[in-house]
Amino acid sequence: MNLLRRTEDINHQIRLSAPASRCLQLIIEKHPDIVTQKEFYPYVWGNKGKEKTSNTLYQNILIVRRSLGLVENELCDIIETVPRVGYKINGKIVSQEKDEIQAEKRKRTIQFWSLFY
């Protein structure tokens, strides 16, 4: 659907363009690895990736950053530029979120199992 939104406020959502959405998707899928600039072109634009310039990629990353910032101000820095290589997710932010998600899963598991005792 190419939407960004807060989990606690589904009414506050930002629509991304299809290419910007695919850029974000690739960065998330490759985490914690760096996504090289060359990897973006076929993933985001398919066969037309060869026709796209680096400025097109930069503009889409900028769109993603701005959109993330509109959803949650702290998220505007989640995408880190690795000079002359590519982009990656700032591990500090993601690992914190992963820890919170894992803690919530453990809590649900404990609640689930307590139903049987």
Phi, psi and omega in degrees: 000351178059040181243143169248136177203158176285144179291328182271352181219083185291348179281338178268100182223152180238130178270130176260153171292159180301314179296320179296320179297318179291326175299311179297318180300316181295318179297319179293315181297326184272354182302133013265010182284160174279137173264118180286157179302322181295330180290331183294317190302307179290326182291316186276318186245002178062225181296336180278358180300329180293336181274347185276146180264167177297329177298325178297316177297312181302319180296320180290323175295320177298318177300316180298313181300312180297319180294317177299320178295328178288328178287314180208118187309318182294340184282349182296339180259010185289333178265119183259135175272129173256103188311132177061015179235299183171219185221156175206167176276137176299111185302328181299315182291314183293317181296326176296315179295318179298318178300317180295319179295316179296321178297319179294320178297317178298319180299315179296320180297317179297317179297319180298310183292330180293340177293335183270354182251000000 
